[in-house]
Amino acid sequence: MMGELSYNKYYDLLANAFVTDPMCMFLFKDDKTRFNVVRKVFAFMFNFGTGYGHLITTNNVTGIIVYTKSYKVLGSLIKQIKIGAVKLLFGIGIRNFWNILCYDKYSQMLHSKYAKPDDYYLYIIAVDPKHHRNGFGGKMILDLQKNLEKGERIYVETSNPDNILFYEKFGFELQDDFHIPKSNVHIWPMIYVRN
């Protein structure tokens, strides 16, 4: 595993990509601390996802995908503690951590409703905002899709309405429009099936 300094480029890319995401803006209310909180949260997610899953990146690290063969691998509390969940709690504060747990409840509910146990789970997809609309996200999606066998599926959730058309362009189908109570935030689960 690479050292912390080697991963900083990934953490910065993730923070830049998600700091204005509707879900992150809802979960992490403080404008002054949001970037640092998002960076810590996605650093944890990156380490967790790559520790138990796979990484696809562009040659110049303008985009990354982290995926696992099954969502279940990410559900183990012991694995989360080993990767640094306790450190994350103290690094972002109890309120922000609590908000993540509340969001995760809805995410897991949607996952159990729409995903199959052996689906590939697209845990993170991010492109540096300076490189949006240059085809990096699509290239990474195609790299993932070409490795699937006929009938295998990819499950993803997005809280950014702009992403729906992007995923549909690559064959994903919208499953639901779930509105998080007491918010203006939605979660859209989507599935791709290899023909």
C-alpha positions in Angstrom: 0.0 0.0 0.0 1.3 3.5 -0.9 2.1 5.9 1.9 -0.1 8.9 2.9 1.9 11.3 0.8 1.3 9.2 -2.3 -2.5 9.2 -1.7 -2.7 13.0 -1.2 -3.4 13.6 -4.9 -6.4 11.2 -4.7 -7.7 12.8 -1.5 -7.4 16.3 -3.1 -9.1 15.2 -6.3 -12.0 13.7 -4.2 -12.4 16.7 -2.0 -12.5 19.0 -5.1 -15.0 16.7 -6.9 -17.4 16.4 -4.0 -17.2 19.6 -2.0 -20.2 21.0 -3.9 -22.1 17.7 -4.3 -25.7 18.2 -3.0 -25.2 15.3 -0.5 -22.0 16.8 1.0 -23.5 20.2 1.2 -26.5 18.8 3.1 -24.4 16.5 5.4 -21.7 19.0 6.2 -23.4 22.4 6.8 -20.4 24.5 7.7 -19.1 26.2 4.6 -15.8 27.1 6.3 -14.9 23.5 7.2 -16.7 21.5 4.5 -13.7 21.1 2.2 -11.5 19.6 5.0 -14.4 17.4 6.3 -15.1 16.1 2.7 -11.4 15.4 2.2 -11.2 13.4 5.4 -14.4 11.5 4.7 -13.4 10.6 1.1 -9.9 9.8 2.2 -11.5 7.2 4.5 -13.8 6.0 1.8 -10.9 5.7 -0.7 -8.7 3.8 1.8 -11.6 1.5 2.7 -12.7 0.9 -0.9 -9.2 0.3 -2.2 -8.4 -1.9 0.8 -11.3 -4.2 0.0 -12.0 -3.4 -3.6 -10.4 -2.1 -6.8 -9.2 1.2 -8.3 -9.4 2.5 -11.8 -7.7 5.8 -12.5 -6.8 7.9 -15.5 -3.1 8.1 -16.4 -2.8 11.7 -15.2 -5.0 11.1 -12.1 -7.7 13.5 -13.2 -10.3 10.8 -12.4 -10.8 7.7 -10.2 -13.2 4.9 -9.7 -13.3 2.7 -6.6 -15.5 -0.4 -6.8 -16.0 -3.7 -5.0 -17.5 -7.0 -6.2 -20.1 -6.7 -3.5 -21.5 -4.1 -1.2 -21.4 -6.6 1.6 -17.6 -6.3 1.8 -18.0 -2.7 2.9 -20.6 -3.5 5.6 -18.3 -4.9 8.2 -17.9 -2.6 11.2 -14.6 -4.4 12.1 -13.2 -3.7 8.7 -14.3 0.0 9.0 -12.6 0.3 12.4 -9.4 -1.3 11.0 -9.3 1.2 8.1 -9.8 4.2 10.5 -13.5 4.8 11.3 -12.7 5.9 14.9 -10.0 8.3 13.7 -12.5 9.7 11.2 -15.0 10.3 14.0 -12.6 12.4 15.9 -11.3 14.0 12.8 -14.6 15.4 11.5 -16.6 15.7 14.7 -19.6 13.9 16.1 -22.2 15.9 14.3 -20.7 15.3 10.9 -20.1 11.6 11.7 -23.7 11.3 12.9 -25.0 12.8 9.6 -23.0 10.2 7.7 -24.5 7.4 9.7 -28.0 8.8 9.0 -27.3 9.0 5.3 -25.8 5.5 5.3 -29.1 4.1 6.7 -31.0 5.3 3.6 -28.2 4.2 1.3 -28.2 0.7 2.7 -32.0 0.6 2.5 -31.9 1.4 -1.2 -29.0 -1.0 -1.8 -30.8 -3.9 -0.2 -33.9 -3.1 -2.3 -32.3 -2.7 -5.7 -28.9 -4.4 -5.7 -28.1 -8.1 -5.8 -25.5 -9.5 -3.4 -23.0 -10.2 -6.3 -23.4 -6.9 -8.1 -20.4 -4.7 -8.6 -20.7 -1.7 -6.4 -19.5 1.6 -7.8 -18.4 3.0 -4.5 -16.7 6.2 -5.8 -16.4 7.9 -9.1 -14.8 11.3 -9.3 -13.2 13.5 -11.9 -11.3 16.7 -11.0 -13.8 19.5 -11.8 -11.2 21.3 -14.0 -11.4 18.2 -16.3 -15.2 17.7 -16.4 -16.7 17.1 -19.8 -13.4 15.8 -21.2 -14.4 12.1 -21.3 -12.4 10.9 -18.3 -15.4 9.6 -16.4 -16.8 7.8 -19.4 -13.5 6.2 -20.2 -13.3 4.8 -16.6 -16.9 3.5 -16.7 -16.1 1.8 -20.0 -13.0 0.2 -18.5 -15.1 -1.2 -15.7 -17.9 -2.4 -18.0 -15.6 -4.2 -20.5 -14.4 -6.5 -17.7 -17.9 -7.8 -16.9 -19.3 -11.1 -18.0 -22.7 -11.2 -19.7 -25.5 -10.7 -17.1 -23.2 -9.1 -14.5 -24.4 -5.8 -13.0 -23.0 -2.6 -11.6 -25.0 -0.7 -8.9 -24.4 3.0 -8.2 -26.2 5.7 -6.3 -25.9 9.4 -7.0 -27.3 12.5 -5.2 -26.4 14.8 -8.1 -29.1 15.1 -10.7 -26.6 16.0 -13.3 -25.1 12.5 -13.0 -28.3 10.7 -14.1 -27.9 11.5 -17.8 -24.2 10.7 -17.6 -24.9 7.2 -16.2 -27.8 6.7 -18.6 -25.4 7.4 -21.5 -23.5 4.3 -20.4 -26.5 2.0 -20.1 -27.4 2.5 -16.5 -31.1 2.5 -15.7 -32.7 4.6 -13.0 -34.4 2.5 -10.3 -35.9 5.1 -7.9 -36.0 8.7 -6.8 -35.6 8.6 -3.1 -36.1 11.9 -1.2 -34.2 12.1 2.1 -36.8 13.3 4.7 -36.4 16.9 5.9 -34.1 17.9 3.1 -34.0 18.8 -0.6 -31.6 16.0 -1.3 -32.4 12.9 -3.4 -30.6 9.6 -3.9 -31.0 8.0 -7.3 -30.0 4.3 -7.4 -29.0 3.1 -10.9 -28.1 -0.3 -12.4 -26.1 -1.3 -15.4 -26.5 -4.9 -16.8 -23.9 -6.3 -19.2 -25.6 -7.7 -22.3 
